[in-house]
Amino acid sequence: QVQLVESGGGLVQAGGSLRVSCAASGRTFSIFAMGWFRQAPGKEREFVAAILWSGTPIIYADVAKGRFTIARDNTDNTVYLQMNGLKPQDTAVYYCAAVMNPIARYGDYTGYNYWGQGTQVTVSS
């Protein structure tokens, strides 16, 4: 079992920055990769970015390229999503997820094994 706990969400003005964190515990040695997803009210869950557990970023969604950075702190099993240049359309609940084996599409949320509870990010205009 792997437990994931997100933190760091909040309210920020458009153009501002925010860093959300995902602390992993349990059988972390079995994790292959981590992903960040988000879900706005009335919309489907949307892929943001993914990273290998080793710390190498895998892929960013177009909405994240150039603005968001995914990284892993190997010392404490935490994955971060640094978000810069935030826009009102970035408002959503942000979730982290863990996958235990390589998958074909890291942007497909159905391939992930474990999920956190989410953290709310609200960007005001």
Backbone as CSV, one residue per row, in Angstrom:
resi,resn,N_x,N_y,N_z,CA_x,CA_y,CA_z,C_x,C_y,C_z
1,GLN,0.833,-1.190,0.000,0.000,0.000,0.000,0.874,1.249,0.000
2,VAL,0.402,2.250,-0.669,1.073,3.551,-0.708,0.063,4.601,-0.305
3,GLN,0.474,5.498,0.569,-0.386,6.602,0.977,0.188,7.901,0.392
4,LEU,-0.709,8.717,-0.113,-0.318,9.994,-0.719,-1.095,11.119,-0.058
5,VAL,-0.397,12.155,0.331,-1.039,13.295,0.983,-0.569,14.571,0.300
6,GLU,-1.522,15.276,-0.305,-1.203,16.547,-0.949,-1.318,17.696,0.038
7,SER,-0.583,18.752,-0.232,-0.670,19.966,0.562,-0.181,21.133,-0.288
8,GLY,-0.419,22.343,0.224,0.118,23.519,-0.432,-0.847,24.274,-1.309
9,GLY,-2.058,23.778,-1.446,-3.032,24.504,-2.233,-3.448,25.790,-1.540
10,GLY,-4.184,26.623,-2.259,-4.658,27.864,-1.670,-5.186,28.808,-2.724
11,LEU,-5.327,30.055,-2.304,-5.851,31.111,-3.169,-4.694,32.010,-3.604
12,VAL,-4.610,32.252,-4.897,-3.547,33.093,-5.430,-4.109,33.945,-6.555
13,GLN,-3.540,35.107,-6.746,-3.985,35.974,-7.831,-3.397,35.511,-9.156
14,ALA,-4.081,35.859,-10.216,-3.590,35.525,-11.544,-2.188,36.093,-11.736
15,GLY,-1.337,35.285,-12.332,0.056,35.668,-12.513,0.970,35.239,-11.389
16,GLY,0.381,34.802,-10.296,1.162,34.399,-9.141,1.669,32.972,-9.238
17,SER,2.309,32.537,-8.163,2.905,31.204,-8.116,2.422,30.450,-6.890
18,LEU,2.477,29.139,-7.011,2.090,28.272,-5.910,2.834,26.955,-6.101
19,ARG,3.210,26.335,-4.993,3.813,25.013,-5.061,2.980,24.046,-4.250
20,VAL,2.518,22.997,-4.894,1.797,21.948,-4.196,2.726,20.754,-4.010
21,SER,2.512,20.052,-2.912,3.380,18.937,-2.543,2.570,17.668,-2.409
22,CYS,3.249,16.557,-2.595,2.628,15.248,-2.428,3.609,14.377,-1.661
23,ALA,3.271,14.076,-0.423,4.120,13.241,0.420,3.672,11.790,0.305
24,ALA,4.615,10.937,-0.062,4.319,9.515,-0.210,4.859,8.743,0.980
25,SER,4.101,7.743,1.408,4.549,6.876,2.500,4.080,5.456,2.225
26,GLY,4.562,4.537,3.044,4.231,3.135,2.839,5.264,2.471,1.946
27,ARG,4.817,1.677,1.006,5.714,0.923,0.130,6.238,1.788,-1.016
28,THR,6.898,2.873,-0.646,7.376,3.821,-1.656,8.434,3.215,-2.566
29,PHE,9.131,2.191,-2.088,10.166,1.566,-2.910,9.564,0.880,-4.127
30,SER,8.240,0.654,-4.102,7.558,0.007,-5.226,7.039,0.996,-6.267
31,ILE,7.134,2.278,-5.966,6.613,3.276,-6.895,7.492,3.367,-8.140
32,PHE,6.876,3.392,-9.292,7.616,3.562,-10.548,7.575,5.015,-11.029
33,ALA,6.427,5.626,-10.905,6.277,7.012,-11.351,5.139,7.686,-10.594
34,MET,5.135,9.008,-10.647,4.088,9.793,-10.004,3.516,10.766,-11.025
35,GLY,2.269,11.084,-10.840,1.638,12.049,-11.720,0.852,13.078,-10.950
36,TRP,0.697,14.238,-11.561,-0.217,15.268,-11.043,-1.364,15.414,-12.030
37,PHE,-2.549,15.429,-11.488,-3.763,15.644,-12.254,-4.550,16.756,-11.586
38,ARG,-5.538,17.266,-12.308,-6.410,18.267,-11.706,-7.817,18.070,-12.225
39,GLN,-8.764,18.550,-11.430,-10.162,18.432,-11.820,-10.906,19.671,-11.370
40,ALA,-11.463,20.356,-12.345,-12.286,21.527,-12.075,-13.742,21.097,-11.994
41,PRO,-14.577,21.872,-11.308,-15.990,21.504,-11.185,-16.646,21.289,-12.544
42,GLY,-17.314,20.173,-12.681,-18.031,19.889,-13.912,-17.174,19.414,-15.063
43,LYS,-15.884,19.234,-14.795,-14.976,18.797,-15.857,-14.326,17.471,-15.496
44,GLU,-13.782,16.824,-16.505,-13.103,15.560,-16.280,-11.713,15.804,-15.682
45,ARG,-11.203,14.756,-15.050,-9.856,14.835,-14.496,-8.860,15.022,-15.635
46,GLU,-7.933,15.948,-15.437,-7.017,16.364,-16.495,-5.578,16.131,-16.061
47,PHE,-4.794,15.562,-16.942,-3.383,15.312,-16.666,-2.606,16.624,-16.685
48,VAL,-1.627,16.716,-15.760,-0.781,17.898,-15.694,0.681,17.552,-15.998
49,ALA,1.240,16.611,-15.238,2.654,16.264,-15.426,2.930,14.930,-14.750
50,ALA,4.010,14.276,-15.180,4.405,13.001,-14.578,5.919,12.949,-14.445
51,ILE,6.362,12.184,-13.466,7.792,12.086,-13.167,8.125,10.674,-12.730
52,LEU,9.295,10.186,-13.140,9.747,8.907,-12.647,10.090,9.031,-11.170
53,TRP,9.946,7.962,-10.436,10.271,8.010,-9.017,11.746,8.356,-8.807
54,SER,12.560,8.089,-9.808,13.979,8.432,-9.726,14.207,9.940,-9.776
55,GLY,13.186,10.680,-10.208,13.298,12.136,-10.253,13.365,12.726,-11.647
56,THR,13.336,11.889,-12.663,13.368,12.382,-14.032,11.962,12.679,-14.533
57,PRO,11.685,13.917,-14.912,10.358,14.210,-15.466,10.093,13.396,-16.729
58,ILE,8.864,12.965,-16.882,8.500,12.150,-18.037,7.829,12.996,-19.106
59,ILE,6.788,13.709,-18.687,5.994,14.426,-19.673,5.176,15.509,-18.980
60,TYR,4.942,16.590,-19.700,4.066,17.663,-19.251,2.898,17.781,-20.233
61,ALA,1.745,18.078,-19.697,0.611,18.418,-20.553,0.857,19.789,-21.167
62,ASP,0.210,20.053,-22.280,0.406,21.346,-22.949,0.065,22.513,-22.019
63,VAL,-0.932,22.329,-21.167,-1.336,23.414,-20.265,-0.267,23.724,-19.231
64,ALA,0.667,22.794,-19.037,1.691,22.965,-18.021,3.041,23.401,-18.595
65,LYS,3.269,23.145,-19.836,4.575,23.421,-20.431,4.942,24.900,-20.325
66,GLY,6.126,25.127,-19.829,6.621,26.490,-19.704,6.176,27.218,-18.454
67,ARG,5.205,26.661,-17.731,4.716,27.326,-16.522,4.879,26.472,-15.274
68,PHE,4.712,25.169,-15.412,4.752,24.270,-14.270,6.014,23.416,-14.322
69,THR,6.509,23.057,-13.152,7.665,22.171,-13.054,7.380,21.087,-12.034
70,ILE,7.581,19.849,-12.437,7.424,18.719,-11.522,8.806,18.279,-11.074
71,ALA,8.917,17.968,-9.783,10.206,17.563,-9.248,9.990,16.645,-8.058
72,ARG,11.029,15.897,-7.740,10.957,15.010,-6.593,12.123,15.270,-5.662
73,ASP,11.815,15.349,-4.363,12.837,15.426,-3.338,13.094,14.013,-2.846
74,ASN,14.249,13.475,-3.192,14.541,12.082,-2.848,14.752,11.868,-1.356
75,THR,14.989,12.948,-0.639,15.301,12.778,0.777,14.066,12.499,1.616
76,ASP,12.897,12.929,1.116,11.718,12.728,1.947,10.518,12.203,1.172
77,ASN,10.751,11.600,0.028,9.674,10.954,-0.737,8.534,11.914,-1.056
78,THR,8.882,13.109,-1.439,7.885,14.118,-1.773,8.033,14.542,-3.225
79,VAL,6.908,14.661,-3.889,6.880,15.166,-5.258,6.203,16.534,-5.243
80,TYR,6.782,17.459,-5.963,6.286,18.829,-5.970,5.792,19.206,-7.363
81,LEU,4.887,20.146,-7.384,4.464,20.778,-8.625,4.553,22.282,-8.401
82,GLN,5.567,22.885,-8.986,5.737,24.328,-8.915,4.958,24.953,-10.056
83,MET,4.057,25.842,-9.708,3.190,26.449,-10.714,3.428,27.947,-10.748
84,ASN,3.851,28.438,-11.885,4.102,29.861,-12.089,3.160,30.404,-13.159
85,GLY,2.983,31.707,-13.157,2.119,32.306,-14.167,0.707,31.750,-14.137
86,LEU,0.168,31.583,-12.934,-1.136,30.939,-12.803,-2.250,31.771,-13.425
87,LYS,-3.218,31.078,-13.977,-4.360,31.686,-14.641,-5.645,31.220,-13.955
88,PRO,-6.720,31.975,-14.067,-7.991,31.531,-13.466,-8.406,30.135,-13.942
89,GLN,-8.093,29.798,-15.163,-8.458,28.479,-15.674,-7.631,27.350,-15.072
90,ASP,-6.628,27.675,-14.262,-5.884,26.649,-13.523,-6.592,26.250,-12.239
91,THR,-7.668,26.941,-11.914,-8.427,26.633,-10.707,-8.986,25.219,-10.781
92,ALA,-8.659,24.427,-9.781,-9.083,23.028,-9.749,-8.610,22.396,-8.452
93,VAL,-9.089,21.191,-8.209,-8.499,20.348,-7.174,-7.348,19.599,-7.831
94,TYR,-6.187,19.680,-7.219,-4.999,19.021,-7.758,-4.743,17.731,-6.983
95,TYR,-4.572,16.658,-7.737,-4.358,15.336,-7.157,-3.002,14.797,-7.589
96,CYS,-2.343,14.088,-6.676,-1.181,13.320,-7.090,-1.561,11.845,-7.106
97,ALA,-0.829,11.111,-7.906,-1.122,9.695,-8.061,0.178,8.931,-8.277
98,ALA,0.161,7.674,-7.889,1.342,6.817,-8.022,1.018,5.604,-8.872
99,VAL,1.969,5.218,-9.682,1.833,4.016,-10.485,3.023,3.113,-10.170
100,MET,2.772,1.821,-10.070,3.772,0.886,-9.576,4.558,0.199,-10.683
101,ASN,4.116,0.342,-11.932,4.796,-0.289,-13.068,4.763,0.664,-14.252
102,PRO,5.617,0.472,-15.224,5.548,1.321,-16.425,4.199,1.165,-17.105
103,ILE,3.672,2.265,-17.595,2.411,2.241,-18.326,2.606,2.929,-19.663
104,ALA,1.684,2.674,-20.564,1.827,3.205,-21.921,1.586,4.707,-21.968
105,ARG,0.638,5.161,-21.178,0.246,6.560,-21.247,0.182,7.149,-19.861
106,TYR,1.172,7.927,-19.497,1.201,8.516,-18.160,0.163,9.620,-18.000
107,GLY,-0.412,10.048,-19.101,-1.474,11.031,-19.028,-2.853,10.442,-18.800
108,ASP,-2.946,9.126,-18.767,-4.223,8.444,-18.577,-4.395,8.124,-17.098
109,TYR,-5.344,8.778,-16.459,-5.490,8.621,-15.009,-5.912,7.207,-14.617
110,THR,-6.487,6.479,-15.521,-6.948,5.124,-15.180,-5.795,4.166,-14.963
111,GLY,-4.586,4.558,-15.364,-3.442,3.673,-15.200,-2.771,3.759,-13.843
112,TYR,-3.184,4.695,-13.014,-2.539,4.911,-11.730,-3.181,4.063,-10.637
113,ASN,-2.337,3.660,-9.686,-2.782,2.727,-8.653,-3.247,3.397,-7.366
114,TYR,-2.619,4.487,-7.006,-2.923,5.141,-5.733,-3.127,6.640,-5.962
115,TRP,-4.019,7.204,-5.148,-4.369,8.619,-5.277,-4.377,9.288,-3.918
116,GLY,-4.035,10.565,-3.934,-4.207,11.370,-2.745,-5.608,11.938,-2.692
117,GLN,-5.873,12.715,-1.655,-7.207,13.259,-1.440,-7.442,14.560,-2.186
118,GLY,-6.362,15.161,-2.677,-6.485,16.389,-3.447,-6.267,17.639,-2.614
119,THR,-5.852,18.692,-3.278,-5.693,19.989,-2.641,-6.231,21.056,-3.586
120,GLN,-7.016,21.971,-3.039,-7.690,22.983,-3.856,-6.744,24.123,-4.214
121,VAL,-6.706,24.450,-5.484,-5.982,25.627,-5.968,-6.992,26.548,-6.622
122,THR,-7.040,27.772,-6.150,-7.969,28.763,-6.694,-7.186,29.978,-7.154
123,VAL,-7.379,30.337,-8.410,-6.676,31.481,-8.981,-7.706,32.562,-9.281
124,SER,-7.556,33.688,-8.658,-8.509,34.787,-8.854,-8.015,35.709,-9.965
125,SER,-8.979,36.312,-10.650,-8.630,37.194,-11.773,-8.457,38.626,-11.317
